Every structure is written in C-alpha cells, then in structure tokens.
Amino acid sequence: MEALDRWHEVVRTRNPAMLNQILAEDAVFHSPIVFRPQQGRDLVALYLTGAMHVIATPDFRYVREVVDGRDAVLEFETVVDGVQVNGVDMITWNDQGLITDFKVMLRPLKAITTVHQKMAALLETLS
C-alpha cells in the first residue's frame, strides 16, 4: 500500500513537513488524551508533529501491522522519559491515498500521563 509506505517514510525521517502531502484537507485526529476529535489538516498536522517530537523517540518502533484495504492498525513501542509506552495508530486513507482519520491509543496509565504532560507543554510552543 503506497499510502502506508508514505506514512512510514514520515515516521522514519521524522519530517513533519511531509504531513501536508499525506493528510486530507478534512482529516480527523483522535487523541488518547483530548476527548473531542481534532478536525482539519492543519490541526491534525500539529498534533502529529507534536507526537513526532514526544513519542517518536529513537526507541520508537512499530512491532505489528494489520492492514485491510484502506485501513491500518499499527502497534508501536517506545520509551518516553524512561517510561515504556505501548500504543496503536489506527489510520484510514481515502481513494487518493490521503489520511482521513488517525486515532492513537496508549497504555499503560503512566505512559498516558507522561505523554500528556509532554504533549501539552510542546503544543503550547507550537501553536
């Protein structure tokens, strides 16, 4: 799947400038912390850029992928400030290969708390 390959390239290079090339204009981001979905390419790019800085540490790696048509579930592991983080990215693409929906789920609770604190501080500086 070309769309999935492009997502992996963004993660591998940690290049947030590539996000505008792979996100649909009406993309939606579902945060593990924020209750309300974040809508629109710019806002989704902001959250994914933050995640690249916080979650995509040198320890970040995908450990499992399940792909069905235009949907993918990617399980990842990483370490953030010494805390083991296990999570899942659930991604949906449209017919043009652009991401329309991106949901992140995290565990355990200590990981959620750590990521929340770091993302909140970072998003304040990015917005």
C-alpha positions as CSV (number, residue, x, y, z in Angstrom):
1,M,0.0,0.0,0.0
2,E,1.6,3.2,-1.2
3,A,-0.2,5.3,1.4
4,L,1.1,3.2,4.3
5,D,4.6,3.4,2.8
6,R,4.4,7.2,2.7
7,W,3.3,7.2,6.4
8,H,6.3,5.0,7.3
9,E,8.6,7.5,5.4
10,V,7.3,10.4,7.5
11,V,7.9,8.4,10.7
12,R,11.3,7.2,9.6
13,T,12.5,10.7,8.6
14,R,10.7,12.5,11.4
15,N,9.9,15.1,8.8
16,P,6.7,17.0,9.7
17,A,6.8,19.0,6.5
18,M,5.7,15.8,4.7
19,L,2.4,15.7,6.6
20,N,0.7,18.2,4.4
21,Q,1.4,15.9,1.5
22,I,-0.3,12.9,3.1
23,L,-3.2,14.4,5.0
24,A,-6.6,15.0,3.5
25,E,-7.9,18.5,4.0
26,D,-10.8,17.2,6.2
27,A,-8.6,14.8,8.2
28,V,-9.6,14.0,11.8
29,F,-7.3,13.2,14.7
30,H,-8.5,11.2,17.7
31,S,-6.1,11.8,20.7
32,P,-5.7,9.4,23.5
33,I,-5.9,12.4,25.8
34,V,-8.3,15.0,24.3
35,F,-12.0,14.0,24.3
36,R,-13.1,15.9,21.2
37,P,-11.7,14.8,17.8
38,Q,-9.4,17.4,16.2
39,Q,-10.6,18.3,12.7
40,G,-8.8,19.7,9.7
41,R,-5.4,19.1,8.0
42,D,-3.6,21.9,9.9
43,L,-4.8,20.8,13.4
44,V,-4.1,17.1,12.6
45,A,-0.6,18.0,11.4
46,L,0.0,20.0,14.6
47,Y,-0.9,17.0,16.7
48,L,1.1,14.6,14.6
49,T,4.1,16.9,14.7
50,G,3.9,17.0,18.5
51,A,3.7,13.3,18.6
52,M,6.8,13.0,16.4
53,H,8.7,15.1,19.0
54,V,7.3,13.3,22.1
55,I,6.6,9.7,21.1
56,A,8.8,9.1,18.1
57,T,12.0,8.9,20.2
58,P,15.0,6.9,18.9
59,D,13.4,3.9,20.7
60,F,10.2,4.2,18.6
61,R,9.3,1.1,16.5
62,Y,6.3,-0.5,15.0
63,V,6.0,-4.1,16.2
64,R,2.9,-5.2,14.4
65,E,0.8,-4.1,11.4
66,V,-2.7,-5.2,10.4
67,V,-3.8,-3.8,7.0
68,D,-7.2,-4.2,5.4
69,G,-7.9,-2.2,2.3
70,R,-7.7,1.5,3.2
71,D,-7.3,0.8,7.0
72,A,-4.3,0.0,9.0
73,V,-3.7,-0.7,12.7
74,L,0.0,-0.2,13.7
75,E,1.1,-1.2,17.1
76,F,4.2,0.6,18.4
77,E,6.6,0.6,21.4
78,T,8.8,3.4,22.6
79,V,10.3,4.9,25.7
80,V,9.5,8.5,26.8
81,D,11.4,9.9,29.8
82,G,12.2,6.4,30.9
83,V,8.6,5.2,30.7
84,Q,7.7,2.3,28.5
85,V,4.9,3.2,26.1
86,N,2.8,0.8,24.1
87,G,0.3,2.1,21.6
88,V,-1.7,1.7,18.5
89,D,-2.1,4.0,15.5
90,M,-5.3,3.4,13.6
91,I,-5.2,5.0,10.2
92,T,-7.7,5.3,7.4
93,W,-7.0,6.6,3.8
94,N,-9.2,7.9,1.1
95,D,-9.2,6.8,-2.6
96,Q,-6.4,9.4,-3.3
97,G,-4.2,7.8,-0.6
98,L,-4.5,10.7,1.8
99,I,-5.1,10.1,5.5
100,T,-8.7,10.9,6.5
101,D,-8.7,9.5,10.1
102,F,-5.9,9.0,12.6
103,K,-6.6,7.5,16.1
104,V,-3.9,7.0,18.7
105,M,-4.4,4.7,21.7
106,L,-1.8,4.4,24.5
107,R,-1.1,2.2,27.5
108,P,-0.3,1.9,30.5
109,L,-1.6,4.8,32.6
110,K,1.9,6.0,33.5
111,A,2.6,6.3,29.8
112,I,-0.6,8.3,29.1
113,T,0.3,10.7,32.0
114,T,3.8,11.2,30.8
115,V,2.8,11.7,27.1
116,H,0.0,14.1,28.2
117,Q,2.4,16.3,30.1
118,K,5.0,16.4,27.4
119,M,2.5,17.0,24.6
120,A,0.7,19.7,26.5
121,A,3.9,21.6,27.0
122,L,5.1,21.1,23.4
123,L,1.7,22.1,21.8
124,E,1.8,25.3,23.7
125,T,5.1,26.2,22.0
126,L,3.9,25.0,18.5
127,S,0.6,26.8,18.4
